[in-house]
């Protein structure tokens, strides 16, 4: 009767969960006892809630009245494993008053990093288990029967029985602890109302450090014994971020404490459980000596993201997963606001464009999806935790804030948080509040961005004193899309002081330049440049006519444009080129004007494009592959010489990060001096780990240089890296090594590295890092390996986002129609809801690349052009 429903029937509403759990850390099982206070709100003889992977003790299930001694026992108790529901059938219509549902159950502390699971750690050489929860999106049901949907908010009273020497944590502070022999029972304060996916429990051996915020909130960082010094940076970020958000949102942090815990086995980056945020070690711990500057920034951004959720997500929660972007897009955008406040010298808003580019990359596919996506089944939810929900979500929020103004936007958010505190909200609720506060028709502007997939490219053409605009949907395939948007247009004319704004509602539009042109009389014979989408604040690309493109190249060459705009022009040109809308020569001649570039974000964009073009040139005109690499090395030489190998005293955080990126690409593209020096430093580091000659920021470059020389006949470099991997207990170091060991040009070494990724030495969460290091020489090996190991991978990573990464990181390396067909055929008999979208997106990417390869092959003069640029 209830099979196949996307959501639970609304027969009853839970108000309070009284939950007791007794995990057995050795047998990896747990017993549970639940009493749910609920209100029946419809005439029904059924209660339907969620349960999965639990053994329900049928004779323990009964419904009792809170106002009388009446107890109603179900006539039938059934679990539908496929739909993950527990159906209780009664012989009589249930009373509409308050009742309590009692259930006893058992479960397994699984090794799937979801539900109530086990995570392994080692103390004094002995392997032990901790018990941890990860309930988002829909896995609270694996720990206890519940109404496991975000709109069913309730309070939680949690009691845990655990070994007396273990730390026991939950969302709220402990209020009582009773010991009985080698066990103790810990009772926690009842929580405010929250969704089931935010409930959290951790049982393990930890040490902690703590500080108190200016508002008196106690903040702790818990980590493995002996690692507390690595938690200091995250603690400092948290203690300063909470008061910042309280002020920004106009609402204090509502819980008495905030704990942040580093978990050894963790599928995502972090999870914003109310009052008990869990993290991968790499996202919370920072080691002054062995972590890179990039690791430091990641910790700051992730902590700021999770703490933003305490308001956006936890206090105000999306009504259903269709509105997931309200949680994730906002937390992504707000985390940059906080990091900018804490670390202004990081230029984090310039780096934000990376988020937009990643969103563009996915949203240019036919197989993309709207920000607001219909979710028909819980199994489909995992796949929307992607660049659309997080990055496109954040990008359109930035666009809206830029359009209505920062202070009006903040005022609107304050009103929204106050109105929907402790409740659930939909996208349209946010638009309504922002419209009230701003006086703008926000939903008219934003519906075109959230309810349809894709994004526009605006073609700009100069005609007299008018700029003519024509919008169409950008598709990476170059095909015509039929999307249509309301676009906030911003432009500068020859100077950042001469600006104009407009809304492009129709397909065609024009902007008069006469007023703005008069204020910017062309200096001498040099015609003025025109830049649209100033500061890259809106979610669209721009294609300029030849004349405007030429003027922008000249403006970049003489340093007239800000970093964000230099980045935008370069990235848009690459996107148009890869969609076969511009010849490769247009991109190459633009790249050539970036030889004196020193900005971190712009150089990262240049490097990213160089990797992609290198791959396409290698397949399209292999005889020019070495020339393109030489051209890239030439482009980066100016920055490389400025930065050198050694950290410069007092240098910026951005330069510390940039040095590593540049050295990695020089090593990968075969720059002999870089490879020799990298290996020299590596050998010193190998014999003395405390040396300062190989700081964390440049280690990846050294590891890649080492792997370039590894072959079947000489594997010493590979073995040395595995030795460092086995000796370090720092997760970030392990990840650095895993990301390097598959970069050998020898296919049999690549195969060995891939097999190592599936070994017991590598935590399940980290296996995919090996795939990220595979280059062109290893792609065929990786594909054969993926096919061969697919059943094993499916069994071990069968659900959740990690499985999709195995597919996308291997498949995306190819660029021929034949390979796309082969991949499609392989997955045609192996598809399932949790991977279908990823498989289709990955195959589409291969076909797009194949098309670009053919387009490049048809262009005249490229071989000669690249020969000239390589000199």
Secondary structure as GFF3:
##gff-version 3
##sequence-region A 1 871
A	DSSP	beta_strand	12	24	.	.	.	ID=ss1
A	DSSP	beta_strand	29	40	.	.	.	ID=ss2
A	DSSP	beta_strand	46	50	.	.	.	ID=ss3
A	DSSP	beta_strand	54	56	.	.	.	ID=ss4
A	DSSP	three_ten_helix	58	60	.	.	.	ID=ss5
A	DSSP	beta_strand	62	65	.	.	.	ID=ss6
A	DSSP	beta_strand	71	73	.	.	.	ID=ss7
A	DSSP	beta_strand	76	80	.	.	.	ID=ss8
A	DSSP	beta_strand	85	89	.	.	.	ID=ss9
A	DSSP	beta_strand	98	108	.	.	.	ID=ss10
A	DSSP	beta_strand	115	123	.	.	.	ID=ss11
A	DSSP	beta_strand	126	134	.	.	.	ID=ss12
A	DSSP	three_ten_helix	140	142	.	.	.	ID=ss13
A	DSSP	beta_strand	155	163	.	.	.	ID=ss14
A	DSSP	beta_strand	167	170	.	.	.	ID=ss15
A	DSSP	beta_strand	174	180	.	.	.	ID=ss16
A	DSSP	beta_strand	183	188	.	.	.	ID=ss17
A	DSSP	three_ten_helix	196	198	.	.	.	ID=ss18
A	DSSP	beta_strand	201	204	.	.	.	ID=ss19
A	DSSP	beta_strand	207	212	.	.	.	ID=ss20
A	DSSP	beta_strand	218	223	.	.	.	ID=ss21
A	DSSP	three_ten_helix	228	231	.	.	.	ID=ss22
A	DSSP	alpha_helix	232	249	.	.	.	ID=ss23
A	DSSP	beta_strand	257	263	.	.	.	ID=ss24
A	DSSP	beta_strand	270	271	.	.	.	ID=ss25
A	DSSP	beta_strand	276	280	.	.	.	ID=ss26
A	DSSP	alpha_helix	281	284	.	.	.	ID=ss27
A	DSSP	alpha_helix	293	309	.	.	.	ID=ss28
A	DSSP	beta_strand	317	318	.	.	.	ID=ss29
A	DSSP	three_ten_helix	321	323	.	.	.	ID=ss30
A	DSSP	alpha_helix	324	342	.	.	.	ID=ss31
A	DSSP	three_ten_helix	344	346	.	.	.	ID=ss32
A	DSSP	alpha_helix	348	351	.	.	.	ID=ss33
A	DSSP	alpha_helix	353	363	.	.	.	ID=ss34
A	DSSP	three_ten_helix	378	384	.	.	.	ID=ss35
A	DSSP	alpha_helix	387	387	.	.	.	ID=ss36
A	DSSP	pi_helix	388	392	.	.	.	ID=ss37
A	DSSP	alpha_helix	393	404	.	.	.	ID=ss38
A	DSSP	alpha_helix	406	420	.	.	.	ID=ss39
A	DSSP	beta_strand	424	425	.	.	.	ID=ss40
A	DSSP	alpha_helix	427	438	.	.	.	ID=ss41
A	DSSP	alpha_helix	442	450	.	.	.	ID=ss42
A	DSSP	beta_strand	456	463	.	.	.	ID=ss43
A	DSSP	beta_strand	466	473	.	.	.	ID=ss44
A	DSSP	beta_strand	487	493	.	.	.	ID=ss45
A	DSSP	beta_strand	499	504	.	.	.	ID=ss46
A	DSSP	beta_strand	508	512	.	.	.	ID=ss47
A	DSSP	alpha_helix	514	519	.	.	.	ID=ss48
A	DSSP	beta_strand	530	532	.	.	.	ID=ss49
A	DSSP	three_ten_helix	534	536	.	.	.	ID=ss50
A	DSSP	beta_strand	541	544	.	.	.	ID=ss51
A	DSSP	alpha_helix	546	557	.	.	.	ID=ss52
A	DSSP	alpha_helix	563	578	.	.	.	ID=ss53
A	DSSP	alpha_helix	584	591	.	.	.	ID=ss54
A	DSSP	three_ten_helix	592	594	.	.	.	ID=ss55
A	DSSP	alpha_helix	600	620	.	.	.	ID=ss56
A	DSSP	three_ten_helix	622	624	.	.	.	ID=ss57
A	DSSP	alpha_helix	625	643	.	.	.	ID=ss58
A	DSSP	alpha_helix	653	668	.	.	.	ID=ss59
A	DSSP	alpha_helix	672	687	.	.	.	ID=ss60
A	DSSP	alpha_helix	696	708	.	.	.	ID=ss61
A	DSSP	alpha_helix	716	727	.	.	.	ID=ss62
A	DSSP	alpha_helix	731	738	.	.	.	ID=ss63
A	DSSP	alpha_helix	747	757	.	.	.	ID=ss64
A	DSSP	three_ten_helix	764	766	.	.	.	ID=ss65
A	DSSP	alpha_helix	768	772	.	.	.	ID=ss66
A	DSSP	three_ten_helix	776	778	.	.	.	ID=ss67
A	DSSP	alpha_helix	779	796	.	.	.	ID=ss68
A	DSSP	alpha_helix	801	811	.	.	.	ID=ss69
A	DSSP	alpha_helix	817	828	.	.	.	ID=ss70
A	DSSP	alpha_helix	836	857	.	.	.	ID=ss71
A	DSSP	alpha_helix	862	870	.	.	.	ID=ss72
###
